[in-house]
Amino acid sequence: MNSIQGKISSIETSGSLSLVGIETGAIHLTSIVIDTPDSLPLLKIGNEVQAIFKETEVAIGLEEKQKISLQNQLPGTVKRIEVSELLTKVVIQIETNEISSIITTKALQTLGLVEGMSVTALIKTNEIMISE
């Protein structure tokens, strides 16, 4: 599991859903949660939270800013690659955090990923959970 600590910077609510902005240094993340500030006291601007997401939910792109619907685009550098027959773990350094991505070994080869390479970690908004 990946975890990035940050502060809630924005909250937009519609019905029982909230789109939550999380800031940590230069990194901006968004998460959609099935809660509102009325139903979950944690949802307050300025509160410290953990943004948590699975390694299998992190896609990797080669361009810094992609023109796609994924809002969570985190530029970083490949720090370590652990290759196995079918799956590969790619550890990416983003600012002061490391996050991991599990991709197919075929995708690793197709992208030509190597340690030290600049990449962008891509995470869907609905895949980021918020915790204290």
Residue, then its C-alpha position, 0 to 999 in steps of 0.5 A: m500500500n502507498s501512503i502520502q501524508g498531506k493536508i486537506s486543501s479543498i472540499e466540494t460536496s454534492g449529495s453524499l459525495s465529496l471531492v477532496g483536494i490534498e496538498t503535500g509540498a508541490i504535490h496535489l492529489t484529489s480523492i472522491v469519498i462517499d462522505t461529507p463534512d457533516s458525516l465525517p468530521l475528518l473532512k475539514i480544510g487544514n486537517e492532516v490526512q493520509a492519502i492511501f492507494k494500492e500499488t496496483e492502482v498506479a499507472i506509469g506514463l512517460e510524459e510529465k503532464q498527460k492530456i487524460s482524465l486522470q487528475n492525480q499525475l505525480p512526476g518522479t524518478v524511477k528509483r528501483i525496479e524489481v522484475s519477475e516473470l509476469l509482474t514488476k514492481v517499480v519504485i518511484q521517488i516523488e518529492t520526499n516520498e516513494i510510491s510503488s507501482i505494480i505493472t506487467t513485465k511486458a509493460l516495463q519492457t514496452l515503456g523501456l523503464v530504467e532506474g533514474m528515468s523520469v516518469t509520471a505516476l497516474i492514479k484515478t481519483n476514486e482509488i485514493m482513500i483518506s485516513e487519519 
